[in-house]
Amino acid sequence: MSLSADVIAWEQRWTGIVERVQASPDAARERVRLAERNVHRARAALAAGDPDQALVNAETAFVNIADAVLQRDGFRVRGAERSHMARLDYPRLPEALRENVRTVSRSRQLRNVAQYEGEGRVSNDFAREVVELADRALREVRALLA
């Protein structure tokens, strides 16, 4: 793969967090399958009246989607402090994620609250918005990898 200037700048900005790996369409497709499963779980949680769990699953789908694109392009984000920011900063992510970085970041913050601090802090409206965004990003990543 030929790296564009924006990808090179991204890689340099996140030195120590981003590493090059062998690009793998199979691994990228596996990440998409994980995203599909997490979006399905998010929708089921919404239907069951659990916005906290819906948000947790949708946010996990965001990570799966970003990792699919990174894997396709031969990158991996190491599990380090700021790894989530590096992942979301990748310039070739689906438009849904690139255009909604604030919502995606807010979902990450609320995911941490819901998982580690207590339940009932995610509104149904925000959970629904995040699940819809995850579904849109999933459709876009499928098209990117087709």
C-alpha positions as CSV (number, residue, x, y, z in Angstrom):
1,M,0.0,0.0,0.0
2,S,1.2,3.4,-0.9
3,L,0.8,5.8,2.1
4,S,-0.7,9.2,1.6
5,A,0.7,12.2,3.3
6,D,-2.2,12.3,5.8
7,V,-1.6,8.7,6.8
8,I,2.1,9.3,7.2
9,A,1.4,12.3,9.4
10,W,-1.0,10.3,11.4
11,E,1.5,7.5,11.9
12,Q,4.2,10.0,13.0
13,R,1.8,11.8,15.4
14,W,1.0,8.5,17.2
15,T,4.5,7.1,17.3
16,G,4.7,4.5,20.0
17,I,1.0,3.7,19.9
18,V,0.6,2.8,16.2
19,E,2.6,0.0,14.6
20,R,2.7,-1.4,11.2
21,V,1.5,-4.9,10.7
22,Q,0.9,-7.2,7.7
23,A,-2.3,-5.9,6.0
24,S,-4.9,-8.6,6.1
25,P,-8.3,-8.5,4.4
26,D,-9.3,-11.6,6.3
27,A,-8.5,-10.0,9.7
28,A,-10.3,-6.8,8.5
29,R,-13.4,-8.9,7.7
30,E,-13.2,-10.6,11.1
31,R,-13.3,-7.1,12.7
32,V,-16.3,-6.3,10.7
33,R,-18.1,-9.5,11.8
34,L,-17.3,-8.4,15.4
35,A,-18.8,-5.0,14.7
36,E,-21.9,-6.6,13.2
37,R,-22.3,-8.7,16.4
38,N,-21.9,-5.7,18.6
39,V,-24.3,-3.6,16.7
40,H,-26.8,-6.4,16.9
41,R,-26.2,-6.6,20.7
42,A,-26.6,-2.8,21.0
43,R,-30.0,-3.0,19.2
44,A,-31.1,-5.8,21.4
45,A,-30.1,-3.9,24.5
46,L,-32.0,-0.8,23.3
47,A,-35.1,-3.0,22.7
48,A,-34.8,-4.4,26.2
49,G,-34.6,-1.0,27.8
50,D,-30.9,-1.0,28.7
51,P,-29.3,2.1,27.2
52,D,-26.1,1.6,29.2
53,Q,-25.5,-1.8,27.6
54,A,-26.6,-0.5,24.2
55,L,-24.0,2.3,24.4
56,V,-21.3,-0.2,25.6
57,N,-21.9,-2.5,22.6
58,A,-22.2,0.4,20.1
59,E,-18.9,1.9,21.3
60,T,-17.2,-1.5,21.0
61,A,-18.5,-1.6,17.4
62,F,-16.8,1.7,16.8
63,V,-13.5,0.2,17.9
64,N,-14.1,-2.9,15.7
65,I,-14.9,-0.8,12.7
66,A,-11.8,1.4,13.1
67,D,-9.6,-1.7,13.7
68,A,-11.0,-3.2,10.5
69,V,-9.8,-0.2,8.4
70,L,-6.5,-0.1,10.2
71,Q,-6.0,-3.8,9.6
72,R,-6.9,-3.4,6.0
73,D,-4.2,-0.7,5.7
74,G,-1.5,-2.6,7.6
75,F,-1.7,-0.8,11.0
76,R,-2.5,-1.7,14.6
77,V,-3.1,0.5,17.5
78,R,-1.5,-0.9,20.7
79,G,-3.4,-1.0,23.9
80,A,-1.9,2.1,25.4
81,E,-3.0,5.3,26.9
82,R,-4.5,7.5,24.2
83,S,-4.9,4.5,21.9
84,H,-8.6,5.3,21.4
85,M,-7.7,8.9,20.3
86,A,-5.1,7.5,17.8
87,R,-7.6,5.0,16.4
88,L,-10.3,7.7,15.9
89,D,-7.7,10.1,14.4
90,Y,-7.0,7.7,11.5
91,P,-7.8,9.7,8.3
92,R,-9.2,6.7,6.3
93,L,-12.0,5.8,8.7
94,P,-15.6,5.7,7.5
95,E,-17.2,9.2,7.1
96,A,-19.7,8.4,9.9
97,L,-16.8,8.2,12.4
98,R,-14.7,11.0,11.0
99,E,-17.7,13.4,11.0
100,N,-18.9,12.5,14.5
101,V,-15.7,12.4,16.6
102,R,-17.4,14.3,19.4
103,T,-20.3,11.8,19.7
104,V,-17.9,8.8,19.4
105,S,-15.6,10.3,22.1
106,R,-18.6,11.1,24.4
107,S,-19.7,7.5,23.9
108,R,-16.3,6.3,25.1
109,Q,-16.5,8.5,28.2
110,L,-20.1,7.3,29.0
111,R,-19.1,3.7,28.3
112,N,-16.4,3.9,31.0
113,V,-19.0,5.4,33.4
114,A,-21.5,2.7,32.6
115,Q,-19.0,-0.1,33.0
116,Y,-17.0,1.1,35.9
117,E,-18.9,3.7,37.9
118,G,-22.6,2.8,37.9
119,E,-25.6,2.3,35.7
120,G,-28.4,4.5,34.6
121,R,-26.3,7.5,33.4
122,V,-26.9,6.9,29.7
123,S,-30.1,8.4,28.3
124,N,-32.2,6.4,25.9
125,D,-31.9,9.2,23.3
126,F,-28.1,9.3,23.4
127,A,-27.9,5.5,23.3
128,R,-30.2,5.4,20.3
129,E,-28.1,8.1,18.5
130,V,-24.9,6.1,19.2
131,V,-26.4,2.8,18.0
132,E,-27.6,4.5,14.8
133,L,-24.2,6.0,14.3
134,A,-22.6,2.6,14.8
135,D,-25.0,1.1,12.3
136,R,-24.2,3.8,9.7
137,A,-20.4,3.3,10.2
138,L,-20.9,-0.4,9.8
139,R,-22.6,0.0,6.5
140,E,-19.8,2.4,5.4
141,V,-17.0,0.1,6.4
142,R,-18.6,-2.8,4.5
143,A,-18.5,-0.6,1.4
144,L,-14.9,0.4,2.1
145,L,-13.8,-3.3,2.3
146,A,-15.9,-4.6,-0.6
